[in-house]
Amino acid sequence: MPRTRPPYPPEFRAEAVELIRSGAKTIRGLSRDVGVSDQTLRNWLKQSDIDAGRRHDGLTTSEREELRRLRAENRTLRMERDLLKKAAVYFARDGDRSR
């Protein structure tokens, strides 16, 4: 399903996390100020902790990107394999008819 709006830039996320961590803003206050849900801000805080090594209960941003890339590559390879299987069956049948 396509996203309804583009993702927030990494700089924006980092600044929001820093405002919360420094105590300058609360999650609820920042949420109201920038129009991002409380849960989204909590998710950004969690991901920031994972990336920094303070938490170990999830994938880092680079690991997520690699997983996304590998899944896409796997999807492509499966399609290519299926196409080659169909081509092999087609040419095997075609060879039998020419005899």
C-alpha positions, 0 to 999 in steps of 0.5 A, a space after each residue: 500500500 503506498 504511503 499517504 505522505 513522504 517520510 520525514 527527513 532523517 535530519 528532522 527525526 534526529 532534531 526531534 529526538 534531540 529535543 526530547 532527550 535534552 528535556 527541552 520538549 516532552 513527547 506530547 508537547 513536541 507531538 503537538 508542535 510538529 504534528 507527529 503522533 506520540 507513537 511515531 516519536 517513541 518509535 524514533 527514540 527507540 530506533 535512535 537507541 538501537 542505532 546507537 547501541 543502547 538497545 538490542 531488541 531490533 534491527 539498526 537502520 543499516 540492517 533494515 536497509 540491507 534486509 529490504 535490499 536483499 528481499 527485493 533481490 530475492 524477489 527478482 531472483 525468484 522471478 528469473 528462476 520461474 521464467 527460466 523454468 517455464 522457458 525450459 519446459 517450452 523449449 523441451 516441448 518444442 524440441 519433441 514436436 520437431 522430431 
